[in-house]
Amino acid sequence: MRAGEGTDDEPLFRPYAVTGGRAEPRYHLAMETLVSTAAMMGDDYSLLGPEQEAIMTLCRSVRSVAEISALLRVPLGVARVLIADMADEGLVRLHMPQLISSGQPDLTLLERVLSGLRRL
């Protein structure tokens, strides 16, 4: 099933089928990590799976991992696996949050993520 199809009651695709049953990405992605499309607009996406294509389309505007999860209606773990795999392939860029000296994320960044989630 292609992303964007289906009813409101069913997921866009079987979540763990697209990750090969993996629930954890190869490396940690915080839910506030920002993601953007690395490829150019004219690139051919025909070799991508429907989930990857949906993420590429969503990330033309910078989105957080949490936003991508919510918009695709998949568990956060599934979104993390898909995004990490795509980053490894060079399809998306990850913009990791900067930690302040106390080891905590920047409050301004968290407020931007929260604002984006509220707009959903």
Secondary structure, DSSP 8 states (H G I E B T S, - for coil): --TT-S-TTS-SS-GGGTTTT--S-SS---TT-EEEE-S-TT---TTS-HHHHHHHHHTTS-EEHHHHHHHHT--HHHHHHHHHHHHHTTSEEEE---B-TTS-B-HHHHHHHHHHHHH-
